[in-house]
Amino acid sequence: MRTKGSIIKTTTSRVRKREQAGHNMALLPFRKTPAGSVRMSRIQLVLYCFLLSLIIYLLYGRKAGVGVKSPHPIFHALGMDRGKVMTDMNVIKAAEPQTPLETPWGDPIVWGDNRKSAKRRAKFAHQGIRTGLLALVVGTYARFVLRFLSSAETHFLPGQMVTYYILTDNPNSLDPPIRLGPNRELKVVPIAELPGWDRLSRRRMALLVEAIRNPISREVDYIFCADIDQEFVAPVGEEILGDLVATLHPELYGMPRNAFPYETEEVSSACVDDDEGDYYYTSELYGGLVSEIHKLARACSLLILQDHANGVTAKGLEESYLNRYLIDHRPTCVLSPEYSWWESGLAPDVPVQRIVSLGRQRET
């Protein structure tokens, strides 16, 4: 028989052991407890945290870098390292841009299949509008002519009166002529040979001015200028018509302003200050009323010639001068990247690819 004193001693001993166990559990809270429940040790916790971080990185951190190919040639002209472009641009583009329908100044951003575009098509559909589509074809670019024209016949302003103006140093490249549909016409405008990309980029705006003066201004209401190495792959309708029309650069769509490769050299007439500019536009497609495009081409041509006389060349060539002009004269209609797209890790997913650059596809 245990005495009262022994019982008290035993109870006190048990309390001390429990307190000691509680103290040990506080120091090592993830050890196995006397009750038998299993908890993680500190080492296990660290390992699990490391594994969780690794899984999160594999799932999300690497996504931005998947499928990134060669960036737009302007990045090379700007002296930007390819690896840096891929890293910086993908970090910036981690959040996919939405599809805004309006510019900050209240004019439309065109996505071909939305209701606003349907209303624009209905507005122009029965007005008997005459539209020109102009492209410059020199040297080896002649190989793109047939594909450009045949795809435009299918998709560019179907049912409307369209005149194709091909400015070329080799008129024979259009033989035999492509068969056109009703109310469609092809006109070849011979130009002098322009060897070298630099010389071509200096002269293209001047050639556009001359072509508009004669014969374009007498024959059409709207004129669109497009690079010949493109293909129309989906309908491009009356929704594109406007007084002054520009197209968002696909690789720079959704980027913050400080990512735009505007000309920054103050000695250049194309220079853009840090507090200027809303979008960066591509030179692959732009257009509008003939009178507006004549103003644009003339202004850009004068700036280019002025810089050339001073021994200055904008890094983005004519695209730099185009963006300078469109900052000073905001477009009344902005086309989404649906209307200028090519395969690139920097290009956004668009609802419909309507015009695709074959030349840019080859570069990537």
KEKE-3310 file (N, C-alpha, C; in steps of 0.2 Angstrom, whole numbers, plus 5000, padded with zeros to 4 digits):
npx = (5004:5002:5008:5001:5011:5020:5011:5009:5023:5024:5015:5019:5032:5027:5021:5032:5039:5030:5030:5043:5043:5034:5043:5053:5046:5043:5055:5058:5047:5042:5045:5042:5028:5025:5012:5011:5008:5014:5025:5033:5051:5063:5072:5065:5055:5061:5066:5054:5049:5058:5056:5043:5045:5052:5044:5034:5042:5045:5032:5027:5038:5046:5037:5037:5048:5046:5047:5052:5058:5069:5070:5061:5069:5072:5077:5090:5096:5095:5105:5103:5105:5101:5098:5095:5084:5075:5073:5070:5058:5049:5047:5041:5029:5022:5010:4996:4990:4974:4960:4959:4946:4947:4957:4967:4964:4951:4948:4944:4951:4954:4947:4943:4931:4922:4908:4908:4917:4909:4899:4906:4909:4897:4893:4902:4900:4891:4895:4902:4916:4933:4948:4965:4979:4995:5012:5029:5041:5056:5071:5075:5063:5053:5048:5038:5027:5016:5009:5006:4996:4987:4982:4977:4966:4957:4954:4956:4946:4934:4922:4923:4929:4945:4962:4977:4993:5009:5025:5039:5056:5057:5047:5044:5043:5030:5024:5017:5002:4992:4976:4962:4947:4930:4929:4942:4959:4975:4990:5006:5019:5034:5050:5066:5081:5085:5097:5103:5098:5098:5097:5085:5076:5078:5072:5059:5047:5048:5046:5033:5026:5028:5020:5007:5005:5004:4999:4989:4981:4971:4963:4959:4950:4955:4971:4982:4997:5008:5019:5027:5030:5020:5005:4988:4977:4964:4948:4949:4941:4930:4931:4943:4945:4948:4952:4966:4976:4984:4994:4996:5011:5015:5024:5027:5015:5005:5015:5024:5027:5040:5047:5046:5055:5058:5066:5080:5091:5095:5099:5093:5079:5069:5068:5061:5054:5055:5042:5033:5022:5011:5008:5017:5020:5019:5028:5023:5010:5000:4988:4975:4964:4968:4973:4978:4988:4997:5001:5007:5018:5025:5029:5037:5047:5054:5059:5068:5076:5082:5089:5098:5106:5112:5120:5114:5106:5091:5089:5078:5075:5064:5053:5055:5053:5040:5033:5036:5029:5016:5014:5014:5003:4989:4983:4966:4961:4965:4973:4972:4984:4980:4980:4993:5004:5016:5024:5031:5039:5036:5025:5008:4994:4981:4963:4960:4971:4975:4983:4998:5016:5027:5040:5045:5042:5051:5063:5062)
npy = (4994:5011:5025:5041:5051:5045:5045:5059:5062:5055:5060:5073:5071:5067:5078:5087:5080:5081:5095:5096:5089:5097:5109:5104:5101:5114:5118:5109:5108:5100:5087:5070:5067:5063:5058:5051:5057:5062:5074:5086:5088:5101:5101:5094:5102:5113:5107:5104:5117:5121:5112:5116:5129:5127:5120:5130:5139:5131:5130:5143:5152:5149:5150:5162:5163:5153:5148:5160:5169:5176:5193:5208:5216:5229:5230:5225:5235:5245:5241:5232:5218:5201:5191:5199:5207:5196:5192:5204:5209:5198:5198:5210:5207:5198:5199:5196:5208:5216:5218:5233:5245:5258:5272:5283:5296:5294:5289:5274:5258:5245:5229:5216:5208:5213:5222:5235:5236:5229:5239:5249:5244:5242:5256:5261:5252:5254:5265:5267:5268:5271:5263:5262:5251:5251:5245:5243:5236:5230:5223:5207:5206:5204:5191:5190:5196:5189:5181:5191:5199:5189:5185:5197:5199:5190:5193:5207:5221:5215:5215:5229:5243:5242:5248:5242:5247:5245:5249:5248:5242:5233:5230:5219:5208:5206:5199:5184:5194:5195:5188:5198:5201:5208:5226:5228:5233:5234:5243:5247:5256:5262:5263:5270:5260:5255:5251:5243:5243:5255:5266:5263:5264:5278:5283:5279:5286:5297:5292:5288:5300:5306:5296:5298:5311:5309:5295:5293:5302:5307:5296:5287:5287:5283:5277:5264:5259:5246:5233:5222:5209:5202:5193:5192:5184:5183:5190:5208:5221:5235:5241:5246:5258:5276:5293:5295:5281:5270:5256:5245:5239:5223:5216:5225:5228:5231:5234:5244:5262:5265:5255:5256:5257:5271:5284:5291:5300:5316:5324:5319:5321:5313:5311:5307:5313:5309:5310:5309:5301:5287:5274:5262:5261:5250:5250:5242:5242:5256:5270:5279:5293:5300:5313:5315:5305:5309:5321:5315:5307:5317:5325:5316:5312:5324:5326:5315:5318:5329:5325:5316:5325:5330:5320:5311:5296:5289:5276:5267:5268:5272:5269:5275:5289:5289:5286:5297:5307:5302:5304:5318:5320:5312:5296:5293:5281:5266:5252:5235:5222:5212:5215:5216:5205:5192:5177:5175:5176:5187:5192:5195:5184:5184:5187:5185:5181:5192:5199:5193:5194:5188:5190:5193:5181:5173:5178:5175)
npz = (5000:4995:5003:5008:5007:4997:4986:4983:4980:4969:4960:4959:4953:4940:4936:4934:4925:4914:4912:4909:4897:4890:4889:4881:4870:4866:4862:4852:4842:4832:4834:4838:4848:4866:4866:4855:4842:4826:4820:4809:4808:4810:4800:4790:4788:4782:4770:4764:4762:4753:4742:4739:4735:4723:4715:4713:4706:4694:4689:4686:4686:4675:4664:4657:4649:4639:4623:4617:4603:4590:4593:4586:4572:4575:4588:4587:4580:4589:4597:4607:4618:4614:4623:4634:4629:4628:4641:4649:4641:4643:4656:4658:4650:4658:4663:4653:4641:4640:4628:4624:4618:4615:4612:4623:4619:4614:4602:4591:4595:4584:4583:4574:4575:4584:4590:4588:4577:4567:4566:4560:4548:4542:4541:4531:4520:4509:4502:4491:4491:4486:4487:4489:4488:4493:4489:4490:4479:4478:4471:4478:4484:4476:4475:4484:4478:4471:4481:4490:4483:4478:4491:4496:4486:4491:4504:4507:4509:4504:4490:4488:4479:4473:4471:4467:4470:4464:4467:4459:4455:4445:4434:4426:4435:4438:4428:4423:4424:4438:4439:4442:4453:4450:4450:4454:4452:4445:4446:4440:4445:4439:4447:4450:4452:4469:4477:4492:4509:4517:4509:4503:4514:4516:4505:4504:4509:4502:4489:4491:4492:4479:4472:4477:4473:4459:4452:4462:4470:4461:4459:4470:4486:4499:4505:4508:4515:4513:4519:4507:4510:4516:4521:4518:4529:4534:4534:4530:4533:4530:4543:4545:4539:4540:4544:4548:4550:4560:4565:4578:4585:4585:4594:4604:4609:4623:4631:4644:4643:4644:4638:4624:4609:4604:4595:4603:4602:4603:4593:4582:4571:4573:4587:4602:4617:4635:4641:4631:4619:4617:4611:4602:4585:4571:4555:4545:4541:4537:4535:4527:4523:4507:4507:4520:4521:4512:4518:4530:4524:4517:4528:4535:4525:4524:4536:4537:4526:4531:4542:4536:4529:4539:4543:4551:4556:4561:4573:4571:4558:4545:4553:4565:4562:4557:4569:4577:4569:4572:4585:4586:4578:4581:4577:4570:4570:4576:4573:4579:4585:4577:4564:4560:4562:4568:4570:4586:4602:4609:4603:4605:4610:4599:4595:4581:4568:4555:4546:4541:4544:4532:4530:4543:4550:4544:4550:4563)
capx = (5000:5006:5006:4999:5017:5022:5007:5011:5029:5023:5011:5024:5036:5024:5020:5038:5040:5026:5033:5050:5041:5032:5048:5056:5041:5043:5062:5058:5040:5040:5047:5036:5026:5023:5005:5012:5007:5020:5026:5039:5057:5065:5075:5060:5051:5065:5066:5047:5048:5062:5052:5037:5047:5055:5038:5031:5046:5044:5026:5026:5043:5049:5033:5038:5053:5045:5045:5054:5063:5072:5066:5061:5076:5074:5081:5097:5098:5096:5111:5101:5107:5095:5096:5092:5078:5070:5072:5066:5052:5045:5045:5036:5023:5020:5002:4993:4986:4968:4959:4955:4942:4947:4963:4966:4961:4944:4947:4944:4956:4950:4947:4939:4925:4918:4902:4910:4919:4903:4895:4910:4908:4890:4894:4906:4898:4887:4896:4905:4923:4938:4953:4971:4984:5002:5017:5035:5044:5063:5076:5073:5056:5048:5046:5032:5021:5010:5006:5003:4991:4982:4978:4973:4960:4952:4953:4956:4940:4930:4916:4924:4933:4952:4967:4984:4999:5015:5030:5045:5062:5057:5040:5043:5042:5023:5022:5011:4998:4987:4969:4958:4940:4927:4931:4949:4963:4982:4994:5013:5023:5041:5054:5073:5083:5087:5101:5105:5092:5098:5095:5078:5073:5078:5068:5052:5042:5048:5042:5025:5024:5027:5015:5001:5004:5002:4992:4985:4976:4965:4960:4956:4949:4959:4977:4985:5004:5009:5025:5025:5031:5014:5000:4981:4975:4958:4945:4951:4935:4929:4932:4950:4944:4948:4956:4973:4976:4990:4994:5000:5017:5013:5029:5027:5008:5004:5021:5024:5030:5048:5049:5046:5061:5058:5073:5082:5096:5092:5101:5088:5072:5064:5069:5055:5055:5052:5035:5029:5020:5006:5009:5023:5016:5023:5028:5021:5003:4997:4984:4969:4963:4974:4976:4981:4994:5001:5004:5012:5023:5029:5033:5042:5052:5058:5063:5073:5081:5086:5094:5103:5110:5117:5124:5111:5101:5087:5090:5073:5074:5058:5048:5056:5050:5032:5031:5037:5023:5010:5014:5012:4996:4987:4978:4959:4959:4971:4972:4975:4989:4977:4982:5000:5006:5020:5026:5036:5038:5034:5019:5002:4989:4975:4957:4961:4977:4972:4988:5004:5022:5031:5047:5047:5042:5058:5068:5062)
capy = (5000:5017:5030:5048:5055:5043:5047:5066:5062:5052:5065:5079:5069:5067:5085:5089:5077:5084:5102:5095:5087:5103:5113:5100:5102:5121:5119:5105:5108:5095:5080:5065:5069:5057:5055:5047:5060:5063:5080:5087:5091:5107:5099:5092:5109:5117:5103:5105:5124:5122:5109:5120:5135:5124:5118:5136:5142:5127:5131:5149:5156:5148:5151:5168:5162:5148:5150:5166:5168:5182:5199:5212:5219:5236:5229:5224:5242:5249:5238:5228:5211:5197:5188:5205:5208:5191:5192:5210:5210:5193:5200:5215:5205:5192:5199:5197:5214:5215:5221:5239:5247:5265:5276:5288:5302:5293:5286:5267:5253:5240:5222:5215:5204:5215:5225:5242:5235:5228:5245:5253:5240:5244:5263:5262:5247:5256:5272:5268:5271:5269:5262:5260:5247:5252:5242:5244:5230:5230:5217:5200:5206:5202:5184:5190:5199:5185:5179:5197:5201:5184:5185:5203:5198:5186:5196:5215:5225:5211:5219:5236:5245:5243:5248:5240:5251:5242:5253:5243:5244:5228:5229:5212:5204:5205:5195:5186:5198:5191:5189:5201:5201:5214:5232:5228:5235:5234:5248:5246:5262:5261:5268:5269:5255:5257:5246:5245:5245:5261:5270:5262:5267:5285:5286:5276:5291:5302:5289:5288:5307:5306:5292:5301:5317:5306:5296:5291:5307:5307:5289:5284:5291:5281:5274:5260:5257:5239:5229:5217:5203:5200:5189:5192:5177:5183:5197:5215:5225:5243:5243:5249:5265:5281:5298:5293:5275:5267:5249:5244:5235:5217:5214:5230:5229:5230:5236:5251:5267:5265:5249:5258:5259:5277:5287:5295:5304:5323:5327:5317:5324:5308:5311:5307:5314:5303:5311:5309:5294:5283:5268:5261:5259:5247:5253:5237:5244:5262:5272:5284:5298:5301:5319:5314:5301:5314:5325:5311:5305:5323:5327:5311:5313:5330:5324:5310:5321:5334:5321:5313:5330:5332:5314:5307:5291:5286:5269:5263:5270:5276:5268:5281:5295:5287:5286:5304:5310:5300:5307:5325:5320:5306:5293:5293:5274:5262:5244:5231:5218:5207:5218:5215:5199:5187:5172:5178:5175:5193:5194:5193:5180:5189:5183:5182:5184:5195:5200:5190:5196:5182:5191:5193:5174:5170:5180:5172)
capz = (5000:4995:5008:5005:5004:4991:4981:4982:4977:4962:4956:4958:4948:4934:4933:4932:4918:4909:4911:4905:4890:4887:4887:4875:4864:4863:4858:4846:4841:4827:4836:4840:4855:4870:4865:4849:4835:4822:4818:4805:4811:4807:4794:4786:4786:4777:4764:4761:4759:4747:4737:4737:4731:4717:4711:4711:4700:4688:4686:4685:4684:4668:4659:4653:4645:4635:4616:4614:4598:4589:4593:4581:4570:4578:4594:4585:4577:4595:4601:4613:4618:4612:4629:4638:4627:4630:4649:4651:4638:4645:4663:4657:4648:4662:4663:4647:4640:4638:4622:4624:4612:4614:4614:4628:4616:4613:4595:4591:4593:4580:4584:4568:4576:4589:4588:4585:4570:4563:4565:4556:4541:4540:4540:4525:4516:4503:4501:4485:4492:4482:4491:4486:4493:4489:4491:4487:4477:4475:4472:4479:4487:4470:4476:4488:4475:4470:4487:4493:4479:4478:4497:4496:4482:4495:4511:4508:4507:4499:4488:4487:4473:4476:4466:4469:4467:4465:4465:4458:4450:4440:4432:4423:4440:4439:4423:4420:4429:4442:4437:4448:4453:4448:4453:4456:4447:4447:4442:4441:4445:4439:4450:4449:4457:4475:4480:4499:4513:4520:4504:4502:4519:4516:4499:4503:4510:4496:4483:4492:4491:4472:4469:4479:4469:4453:4450:4467:4472:4457:4458:4476:4492:4504:4503:4513:4513:4517:4516:4502:4512:4521:4518:4521:4530:4537:4532:4532:4530:4531:4549:4545:4536:4545:4542:4549:4553:4562:4567:4584:4584:4589:4599:4609:4612:4630:4635:4646:4638:4644:4634:4617:4606:4601:4594:4609:4601:4602:4586:4576:4570:4575:4594:4606:4624:4639:4643:4625:4616:4620:4608:4597:4579:4566:4548:4541:4538:4539:4529:4529:4518:4503:4509:4526:4520:4509:4524:4534:4520:4515:4534:4537:4520:4525:4542:4535:4522:4535:4546:4531:4527:4545:4545:4556:4554:4566:4574:4569:4551:4544:4558:4570:4559:4557:4576:4578:4566:4575:4592:4585:4574:4584:4573:4572:4570:4578:4572:4584:4582:4572:4557:4559:4567:4566:4575:4590:4609:4611:4600:4610:4607:4596:4593:4574:4564:4549:4541:4544:4540:4530:4531:4550:4552:4542:4554:4570)
cpx = (5004:5004:5004:5005:5020:5018:5008:5017:5028:5020:5015:5029:5033:5023:5026:5040:5036:5028:5039:5048:5039:5037:5052:5052:5042:5050:5061:5051:5038:5043:5041:5035:5025:5017:5005:5010:5013:5020:5033:5045:5058:5068:5070:5056:5055:5065:5059:5046:5052:5059:5046:5039:5049:5049:5034:5035:5045:5037:5025:5032:5046:5044:5034:5043:5052:5044:5047:5059:5066:5068:5066:5068:5077:5078:5089:5100:5099:5102:5109:5102:5101:5093:5092:5085:5073:5068:5067:5059:5047:5043:5040:5029:5020:5012:5000:4989:4979:4967:4955:4952:4943:4954:4962:4963:4954:4943:4947:4950:4952:4952:4942:4932:4921:4912:4903:4913:4914:4899:4899:4910:4902:4890:4897:4903:4895:4889:4900:4913:4928:4944:4959:4975:4990:5007:5023:5039:5050:5067:5073:5065:5051:5045:5039:5026:5015:5006:5002:4996:4985:4978:4974:4966:4955:4950:4953:4950:4936:4924:4917:4929:4940:4957:4973:4989:5005:5021:5036:5050:5062:5050:5039:5042:5034:5020:5022:5007:4993:4980:4965:4951:4937:4929:4938:4954:4971:4986:5001:5016:5030:5045:5062:5076:5086:5091:5103:5099:5092:5095:5087:5074:5072:5073:5061:5047:5042:5045:5035:5022:5023:5021:5008:5000:5001:5004:4987:4979:4970:4961:4956:4954:4953:4965:4980:4992:5005:5016:5023:5026:5026:5009:4993:4978:4968:4955:4948:4946:4936:4930:4939:4950:4944:4952:4963:4973:4983:4989:4998:5005:5015:5018:5029:5020:5008:5010:5020:5028:5037:5051:5049:5052:5061:5065:5074:5087:5093:5094:5097:5082:5067:5064:5062:5057:5052:5045:5031:5027:5015:5006:5015:5019:5021:5022:5025:5014:5001:4993:4980:4967:4969:4977:4980:4988:4999:5005:5009:5018:5028:5033:5038:5048:5057:5062:5069:5078:5085:5091:5100:5108:5115:5120:5121:5106:5097:5088:5084:5071:5068:5052:5049:5052:5042:5030:5031:5031:5017:5009:5011:5005:4993:4982:4971:4957:4965:4969:4976:4981:4987:4979:4989:5003:5011:5022:5032:5034:5035:5028:5013:4998:4983:4969:4958:4967:4974:4977:4995:5010:5026:5038:5049:5047:5048:5063:5068:5064)
cpy = (5006:5022:5037:5052:5052:5045:5054:5066:5060:5057:5071:5077:5069:5074:5088:5086:5080:5091:5101:5094:5093:5108:5110:5101:5109:5122:5115:5104:5102:5088:5076:5066:5063:5054:5051:5050:5062:5070:5081:5090:5097:5106:5098:5098:5113:5114:5104:5112:5124:5118:5113:5126:5133:5123:5125:5139:5138:5128:5138:5153:5155:5149:5157:5167:5157:5151:5156:5165:5175:5188:5203:5215:5225:5235:5228:5231:5246:5246:5235:5221:5207:5194:5193:5206:5203:5191:5198:5211:5204:5195:5205:5213:5199:5193:5201:5204:5212:5218:5227:5241:5254:5267:5281:5294:5301:5290:5278:5263:5247:5233:5220:5212:5207:5219:5232:5241:5233:5234:5249:5250:5242:5252:5264:5257:5249:5263:5273:5270:5267:5269:5260:5256:5247:5248:5243:5238:5231:5224:5211:5200:5204:5196:5184:5193:5195:5183:5185:5199:5196:5184:5191:5202:5194:5190:5203:5218:5221:5215:5226:5237:5246:5243:5246:5244:5248:5246:5248:5245:5238:5226:5222:5207:5202:5202:5188:5190:5193:5192:5192:5200:5208:5220:5232:5229:5235:5239:5247:5253:5261:5266:5266:5264:5258:5252:5248:5247:5252:5266:5269:5265:5275:5288:5284:5281:5296:5299:5289:5295:5308:5302:5295:5307:5314:5299:5295:5296:5308:5301:5286:5289:5289:5277:5270:5258:5251:5237:5224:5210:5201:5196:5190:5185:5177:5190:5203:5219:5232:5245:5247:5256:5270:5287:5297:5287:5272:5260:5248:5238:5229:5215:5219:5232:5227:5231:5243:5255:5266:5259:5251:5260:5265:5280:5292:5300:5311:5326:5325:5320:5320:5307:5311:5308:5309:5304:5311:5301:5290:5275:5268:5258:5255:5251:5248:5238:5251:5265:5278:5288:5299:5308:5319:5310:5305:5318:5321:5309:5311:5325:5322:5311:5319:5329:5320:5313:5326:5330:5318:5319:5332:5325:5310:5302:5288:5279:5264:5264:5274:5275:5273:5287:5295:5288:5293:5308:5308:5302:5314:5325:5313:5303:5293:5286:5270:5255:5240:5226:5212:5209:5218:5211:5195:5183:5174:5177:5181:5196:5192:5188:5185:5184:5180:5185:5186:5196:5198:5192:5189:5183:5191:5185:5171:5172:5177:5165)
cpz = (5000:5000:5004:5003:4998:4985:4978:4978:4969:4957:4954:4953:4941:4931:4931:4925:4912:4907:4907:4898:4886:4885:4881:4869:4861:4860:4852:4844:4836:4828:4837:4847:4859:4868:4858:4842:4832:4819:4814:4810:4808:4800:4788:4783:4781:4771:4760:4758:4753:4741:4734:4733:4724:4712:4709:4705:4694:4685:4683:4682:4677:4662:4654:4648:4639:4628:4613:4609:4596:4589:4587:4579:4573:4584:4593:4583:4584:4599:4607:4613:4618:4619:4634:4636:4629:4637:4651:4648:4641:4652:4663:4655:4652:4662:4656:4646:4638:4631:4622:4618:4611:4616:4620:4626:4613:4606:4596:4591:4590:4581:4579:4570:4581:4586:4585:4578:4565:4561:4560:4549:4538:4538:4533:4519:4509:4501:4494:4485:4488:4486:4487:4491:4489:4493:4487:4486:4474:4476:4473:4482:4482:4471:4480:4484:4474:4476:4490:4489:4479:4485:4498:4492:4486:4501:4511:4505:4502:4497:4487:4481:4476:4470:4469:4466:4469:4462:4465:4453:4445:4438:4429:4429:4441:4433:4424:4425:4432:4440:4443:4447:4450:4453:4457:4451:4449:4443:4445:4440:4445:4443:4449:4454:4463:4479:4488:4503:4516:4515:4503:4508:4519:4510:4499:4504:4505:4490:4485:4491:4483:4469:4471:4474:4462:4452:4456:4469:4468:4456:4464:4482:4498:4501:4509:4511:4517:4514:4512:4504:4518:4517:4522:4522:4533:4534:4535:4529:4531:4538:4550:4542:4541:4542:4542:4553:4554:4565:4573:4583:4588:4595:4605:4612:4619:4634:4638:4642:4638:4640:4626:4614:4601:4600:4600:4608:4599:4596:4581:4577:4572:4583:4597:4614:4628:4641:4636:4623:4620:4618:4604:4591:4574:4559:4543:4538:4541:4533:4531:4522:4514:4505:4515:4526:4516:4514:4528:4530:4518:4522:4535:4532:4522:4531:4541:4531:4526:4539:4542:4530:4533:4547:4550:4553:4560:4567:4571:4562:4550:4549:4563:4568:4559:4564:4579:4576:4570:4582:4591:4581:4576:4579:4575:4572:4571:4577:4577:4581:4577:4565:4556:4564:4564:4572:4579:4597:4612:4609:4605:4606:4605:4594:4586:4571:4557:4544:4545:4540:4539:4532:4538:4553:4550:4547:4561:4570)
residu = (MET:ARG:THR:LYS:GLY:SER:ILE:ILE:LYS:THR:THR:THR:SER:ARG:VAL:ARG:LYS:ARG:GLU:GLN:ALA:GLY:HIS:ASN:MET:ALA:LEU:LEU:PRO:PHE:ARG:LYS:THR:PRO:ALA:GLY:SER:VAL:ARG:MET:SER:ARG:ILE:GLN:LEU:VAL:LEU:TYR:CYS:PHE:LEU:LEU:SER:LEU:ILE:ILE:TYR:LEU:LEU:TYR:GLY:ARG:LYS:ALA:GLY:VAL:GLY:VAL:LYS:SER:PRO:HIS:PRO:ILE:PHE:HIS:ALA:LEU:GLY:MET:ASP:ARG:GLY:LYS:VAL:MET:THR:ASP:MET:ASN:VAL:ILE:LYS:ALA:ALA:GLU:PRO:GLN:THR:PRO:LEU:GLU:THR:PRO:TRP:GLY:ASP:PRO:ILE:VAL:TRP:GLY:ASP:ASN:ARG:LYS:SER:ALA:LYS:ARG:ARG:ALA:LYS:PHE:ALA:HIS:GLN:GLY:ILE:ARG:THR:GLY:LEU:LEU:ALA:LEU:VAL:VAL:GLY:THR:TYR:ALA:ARG:PHE:VAL:LEU:ARG:PHE:LEU:SER:SER:ALA:GLU:THR:HIS:PHE:LEU:PRO:GLY:GLN:MET:VAL:THR:TYR:TYR:ILE:LEU:THR:ASP:ASN:PRO:ASN:SER:LEU:ASP:PRO:PRO:ILE:ARG:LEU:GLY:PRO:ASN:ARG:GLU:LEU:LYS:VAL:VAL:PRO:ILE:ALA:GLU:LEU:PRO:GLY:TRP:ASP:ARG:LEU:SER:ARG:ARG:ARG:MET:ALA:LEU:LEU:VAL:GLU:ALA:ILE:ARG:ASN:PRO:ILE:SER:ARG:GLU:VAL:ASP:TYR:ILE:PHE:CYS:ALA:ASP:ILE:ASP:GLN:GLU:PHE:VAL:ALA:PRO:VAL:GLY:GLU:GLU:ILE:LEU:GLY:ASP:LEU:VAL:ALA:THR:LEU:HIS:PRO:GLU:LEU:TYR:GLY:MET:PRO:ARG:ASN:ALA:PHE:PRO:TYR:GLU:THR:GLU:GLU:VAL:SER:SER:ALA:CYS:VAL:ASP:ASP:ASP:GLU:GLY:ASP:TYR:TYR:TYR:THR:SER:GLU:LEU:TYR:GLY:GLY:LEU:VAL:SER:GLU:ILE:HIS:LYS:LEU:ALA:ARG:ALA:CYS:SER:LEU:LEU:ILE:LEU:GLN:ASP:HIS:ALA:ASN:GLY:VAL:THR:ALA:LYS:GLY:LEU:GLU:GLU:SER:TYR:LEU:ASN:ARG:TYR:LEU:ILE:ASP:HIS:ARG:PRO:THR:CYS:VAL:LEU:SER:PRO:GLU:TYR:SER:TRP:TRP:GLU:SER:GLY:LEU:ALA:PRO:ASP:VAL:PRO:VAL:GLN:ARG:ILE:VAL:SER:LEU:GLY:ARG:GLN:ARG:GLU:THR)
# end
